[in-house]
């Protein structure tokens, strides 16, 4: 469980833990050029979410043998344009960093981590919400109450090319065989406001395929051989709750 927790925290903290930024006046207007480009299949409520300022809570939990265990909780806020994000650790208390700021343009951003009241500056990649940029085929699955609000629940799934991601990150073809993972999502939408309230992502298959990729790289074995020794029984999910949409959100980046 400790290894899994560390991996999750690193993933969250790369959000690129969680996400990114740059200084901005409170009332700066958003230009069309600042809007994230999306394909025509993205519904209005999802496009609005991608380009809104909001506060959120993310909880990562695993379900094994009917027992649910929360392994990480973070809270944060996002300024969509210019892009900034602030994230703080809620759980676990023993995390190496307590809060992080992201800022920058494009996919390459800067992160400032607060580690025991010392600021650490590092370059990282911007993390977009799960499903962003994917060709999502959304379908309405059901109506369900969320926080007292009757919501339309939409489902979608998409495929992640782990081989491509790993090779791109390393700058060389470390893995030569294809490794893909399926990510499933549920979107809770308030139909009256046409607004996304919650997003639940099932990354169980991705967790398993990531372990397979690690085996291939570290043990110098084939994907088929790695599949025989890797077994992931638990279900891993991330719940992202939108606490508020607020155009007045302002994130101050520490000066270091």
N, C-alpha and C positions, 0 to 999 in steps of 0.2 A: 504493500500500500504506500510506503514511503517513497519508493521509486516512482510510482505512478503520480503521487502528489507533486514531486519535484518536476516531473515532465509537464504536468498540467500548469504549474506555476510559471515555468519557463515559457510555455505556449501562450499563456495569458499575458505574461509580461512582454512577450514580443509583440503584442497586440497590435500592435506589432510587438507587446503583451497584450496589448490591448489597443493602442492607437497613436495620433500625432498632431503637430502644431506650428505657430508663429504669431507674433504680436498683432493686435488689431484694436482699432477704436470701437467703442461700444456700439455706435450707430452706423458702422460701415455697411453700405448696401451690397447685396449679393449680385454679382454680374452673371450673365448667361454663361460666361466662360468658366465660372466657378462651379457650375452644376456638373455632377458626376455623370458621364455618358452612360446610357443604358440602352438595351435593345427594346424593340417595340412590344415585346411580350410582357414587360414589367408593368403591373397595375399601378394606378395612381397612388394608392396608399403606400406601396413599397418604394416607389420613386421619391415620394415625399419624405419618407423616413430616411432614405439615403442622403437627402439634402437638407435635413432639418438640424436645428440645435436641440439637444435633449439631454436629460439625465437618466441614468440607467443603473440597474443592478444585474450582475451576472453570477449565477451559481452553477458550479460544475459538480455533478454527483454521479455516483455509480450505483447500480442495482445488481446485487448478487445474492442468490438464494433468498429472494423476496425481502432482502434487507437493503434499505437505501442509506447510502453514506455520502454526505456532502464533503467534498475534499478541497474546495476552494470557493470563496465568495469575494467578489470585488464590487466596488461602486465607482461610478465615474460620470463624467459629463463631456459632451462633444460640442465644439463649434464647427459647423460644416464648412464655412468659408470666411476668412482663410482657415484652413484645417488646423484644429488644435484638439487635444484630448487630455483630460486629467483622470487618473485612476488611483484609487487607494485600496489597499488590502484590508478586508474585513476579517477573513479567515484564510489560512491559519495564522495565528499570532507569531509563529516562529519563522515567518518568511524573511528572507535576507534583505528585502527592501519593503518600505512601508507605503510609498507613493511614487508615481511617475508622471511626467508630463511629456507629451509628444507634440512636435510641430514641424512644419516643412511643406514643401510643394511636391506634388507627384508621389511616386512610390517610395522614394528614398527620403527618410525623415530622420530627425534628431530626437533622441530620448534623454531626459534628465531624470535619474533615479535618486531618490532619497534613501541612502543606506546608512542607518545609524546616525542621522542628522548630518551626513556628508553628502554633497551632491556629486554624482558621477555622470559624465556626459558620454553618450555613445551613439553611433550611427546604426540605424536599423531599417527594416522594411515596414512600410505602412500595412497594417492589418485591416482588411475590409470585413464587414459583417458576413457571416456564413451565407453563401449563396450569391453574393454580389458578383456580377459579371458572368454568372452561369446562365445557360439557357434553361430557365425554370419553366416547367409545365405545371402551373398551379391549378388545383381543383378544389372546389368547396367540398369538405368532407362532412361537416356537421355544424350544428349550432350548440354552443356551450357557454356557460356563465363563467366569467373571469372577473374576480373582484367586484361581484355584484352587477356586472355589465353583460348582457346577452351578446355574445360575439359569434361572428362567422369564423369557423376554423378552416383554413386552407392548408393543404398538404402539397409537398413537392419533394423531389429528390434529384440529385445530380451526381455526376461522377468526377472524382478528383484523380488526376494523373500524378501519382506520387513519384514515379520514376522521373518524369520531367521536372517536377519541383526540386527533387533532391539533386539532380544533375545540374540544373540551372544555378542552384545555390552554391554548389561546390565548384562550378566552372569547368567541370569535366564529367565524362560519362562513367561515373562510379558504378551505376547499375545499368546493365545492358538489356535486361528482360523487363517487359511491361508489368508494372504493379499499379493497379487502380483500386479505388475505394468508393463505395456509395455512401453519400451523406443524405439523411432524411430530415425533413423539417416540417414543423407545424407553425402556422402564423395565426395569432388570435387578433382579429380585426373588429373594431367597433364600427358597425355598419352605419350608424347614425352620423358619426363624425368622419367616416372613411379614414380611419386612423389605426395604425399598428400599435397594439398594446403589449404584446408578448410574443417571443419567438423561442421555440424549443427545438434544439438541434440534436439529433441522434448521431453521434460520431463513433459508435461502437466498431463499425467495419473499418473506419479509418484508423482507429487505435490498433486493431489487429494487423492491418496491412502495414502500419508503421513499424510494428514489432518485427514483421516478416522482413521488411526492408533493412532494419537494423541487423538482423541475423545475416542477411545476404552480404552486407558491407563488412561486418565485424568478423564473421566466421568463414568468409570466402566460400559460400555454398550457393547452390542454385535456389531459385524461388520455390521450385517443387520440393526441394529438401527442407527449406525453411518452413514451408507450410505444414510439414509433418511434425515439426517439433514445437510450433507455436500454437497455443490454444488459449483463447480469451473467452471466458465464460460470462463475464459481467457486461452489463449494458452501461455505456457511458453517454451522458447527456449534458447539454448546457442549456440553462434557462436564462434568457435575457428579458428582463422586465423593463419597459420604458416607464420611468417614474413620472416624467413630465416632459412636455414639449415647451420650450421657452426660448423665444428669440432674443431675450435679454441676457442670456448666459454669457458671462465673460470669464475667460481663463487667463490668469496672469502667469507668465513663464518666469521662473526664478532667474535672476542674474547671477552667473557664476564666472 
